Amino acid sequence: MDTEPPTGDDLAKMIVTIKENTLRGAVVEPPRSPRFRFGLIVGIVAVLAVGTASSAVALGLVPHPFAAPAPAVAPTPSTVPKTTPTPTVTASPPAPATSEPTPALTVPQTCDTVVAAADATRLFGSTPVTQLRPVPSGATAQPVPTRQDFDAAVIGTPALYCIWKDPLSDISGLTVAMGTKSSSTLASFMTQLAVSGYTCTDAHGGRSCQQVTPVKEYPVDTTSTFFALGGTWILVVQTNFPTTDLLGAVTDNLE
């Protein structure tokens, strides 16, 4: 059974009903005794008092004895993000380059020192040598032979030019020329040689380009070898003059 007093619209309806019944009873029913009227009035006042108190509770004017406590409101955390200081990173300077340019070979001043004495006998034998560059003391300067397949800007002014050849020979002989140019100039020149048909390989710490061509007048070949190491170049041209590791003997003696 619900013991809660009526509230809101129910309370208003009940009050109106009580008033109508009271008025109706006052008109229809016969007069009652003064004691009865007094009791009726006391009852009406009590009902109105209860209704008024319930309305006050319903309207929030009087706190309800059974009202639940308001829920605790959790504190709202700060929405401002915490900033973490970013460590400062100092860029390390680049390490200095450790590679060094390849040193150039020292060009000898005489043809007798192109190779070691022990190698000279096995390579040249008793073939006489003529030195065109540097011009020997007391000798008359002679022009350096030119070649159409070589760039004159590279070998046109050699520091050393030697020819081993028998005076009675027609074409047989050996030529060794040496000089210096920038490494970039030599690399570009060797690229041209490769395009023109030379076979280029790494050799003796440098780069070597070689080509073998037949001699038209005789059944022999001419072998042309161009070698570069650093800024030094070496040209070896031999016709019907075989040798064994001549370039290796030259580079070993000049290091």
C-alpha positions, 0 to 999 in steps of 0.5 A: 500500500502506497503511504506517500501523500498525493502530490502535484495534479493528484493533490489538486484533484483531491482538494477539489473533490473534497471541496465539492463533496463538502459543499454538496454535503452541506446542501443536500444533507440535513443540518448536523449538530454543531459537534459534527460541523466542528469535527468536519472543519477540523478534518478539512483543515488537517487535509489542507495542511497535509496537502499544502505540506506535500505541495511544498515538498513537491515544489522544493520549498521544503526539503524532502526527508527521503531525498537522495543526496546529490552525487558528488561531482568529481573534479575535472582534471585540467585540460591544459596539456603538460609540455615536456621540454624538448632536448636541444640536439646539436648537430655534429660537424661532418667528419673531414675527408680522409681520402687523399689524392693518389700521389704522382710518380716521379718522372726520371731525368734520363732514359737509363733510370726508367727501369732498374739496372737488372730489368734493363738488361732483360728488357732492352738487351744491347739495343741503343737508346736515344733520349729526346727529352729532356734534351741531353747536355750538348745535344741538339733538340729534336722534335718529338714524333707525333701520333694521330691517335693520341691527343697532342695536348696530353703527350705533346710536351713530354718530360721524358722521351726515350727510343730504343731502336737498332740503327739498322732496323726499319720499324722495330723499336720501343718508345717510352714517354712520360709526363704529368697532367691533371688527373681529370685530364688524364681520365677524360683522355682515357675515356676517349681511348676506350671509345676509340677501341682501346681496352682499359683495365686497372693495373699497377695501382693505376689505369691502363689502356692498350691497343694492338694494331697490325703494321701494313708494310710488315707482318708484325704488330704495334702495341700501344699502352697508355698508363695513368697513375695520379697525375703521371702518364706513361706511354709505351709503343713497341713494334716487333719488340716484345717485352715481359711486364715492362710497365710493371718494371717502370712503375716499380722503379719510379715509386 
